[in-house]
Each structure stands twice: as C-alpha cells, then as structure tokens.
Amino acid sequence: MKIGILVTGYPPEETAEVHESYDIAFQSLLGGNDFTFESWACLDGIFPGSINDADGWLITGSKFGAYDDLPWIAQLENFIRDAYNNDIPIVGICFGHQIIAQALGGKVEKYDKGWSVGRVEYTLEGHNTTVPLYAWHQDQVVKLPEDAKVIGSTPFCQYAALAYSDKAYSIQPHPEFTEGYFDALFNARKDVLPDTAIEAARKSVREGKPTNSAAIANTIAAFFNNSHSKRNAS
C-alpha cells in the first residue's frame, strides 16, 4: 500500500540533527507495515497530480493555522474533500487533524485557554489505559464536522481524536515526536510560549516517563489497511 505524505510544515533548522523532516519521521513511525511512501511539499505549492497518486494520504503538522488565508491551504482543503468523497483514506496529525475537520465543515480557532505543550495523557477509544503522547498546539477543533465521531479527548482538548467512519482518522498530538525532537523543538521555540505553557511542559517531562507512539502507529496502520481493503472489495 502506498501512503502519500502531504507535508505542511518544516522543523526548525535548530532541530535538524535529531529530526530531519516530518515526512521522514512518519516513515519511521509507520515502518514495518509493508507501506511505501511518497511526499509532496504542499506548503510550497507542490501537490499530487491526482487523489489516486497514493492509496492513502497522511497530512503532517505545521506552524500555520488551518484558518490562515493562504492559497495552498485552500488547495489542500479541496484535495481533502475530493479524496474523502472518493473513499480514499486520510490521516491527519495536529494541523492535519485540524485541516481535515475544517475542510469537512468543522471549525478551528486559537483556544482561549491557551497552549497544550509537553507530555499529555490522552483518553482514546479502544485503549484500556490513557495513552501518553507529546502535544504542541494552541489551535483546536472547536466545532465538529457532521461526519466526525469523537474517539479521544483530554480535559483541555475535547476533540483530540476524530474518526470519520473508515474514511478519515485524525489526532491532535504528535505520535511522530521523539523525546529528542521534543527537547530540541522546545529549546528552539520556547520563546513563542507563555510562561505558564513553558512551566507546564517542563513539569510534564521532568520525570522522564515515556510516551506510547507505537499505539498510535498501530492504529494508523490498521486504519489504512482496513480502509484500503474495504475500498478494493467494493
């Protein structure tokens, strides 16, 4: 199965030694599932020629807001709707989570209670215990699309994971973030965070507890494989 990665952001240059690019990070996260990958830099206006250029699509995180008035964001929304309406599975992470919701009729905005940054415990459907993952966001989905089902949340982020039948799956935190990358990102961009978010992030990672990205990698792989199988059987 071929996964097309729609790249919507680049890591800061200061983090290059531990995190080369977001598409490579997702290839590492999803490795071992017999997937092949190809990437398109949507934020540079580079898009696939067709929604059929891959069997499934994954949209990365970004420093941009889904609501930003940029030509490539509007083009990405059209691409999402086209793929969705043709039953080609889509996965979204952070910005990807938000732009899928917005493209399908939901609403995204800067959350009035601030930022979520650091190691966060998520309540996710299908898991017996909470799943710890790295978060880095102020924007949130605040209104659901009609087709969306909430499958994950925290007290701070009500719509942290969404499922759209077997058509789309999205999650607000970053399963592709490693501890090393989070540390590098925090050091590179902590100046954009308010003091309260900085302290909360430091407190959340101070004990050195691990995250569970493998659980989300398994969920994403299963979603792609199941959706692909259903589409081929129809």
Secondary structure, DSSP 4 states (H G I P E B T S, - for coil): -EEEEEE-----GGGTTT---HHHHHHHHTTTSS-EEEEEEGGGT---S-GGGSSEEEE---SS-TTS--HHHHHHHHHHHHHHHTT--EEEETHHHHHHHHHTT-EEEE-TT--EEEEEEEEETT-SS-EEEEEEESEEEEE--TT-EEEEE-SS-TTSEEEETTTEEEESSBTT--HHHHHHHHHHHGGGS-HHHHHHHHHHHTT-----HHHHHHHHHHHHHHHHHHHHH-
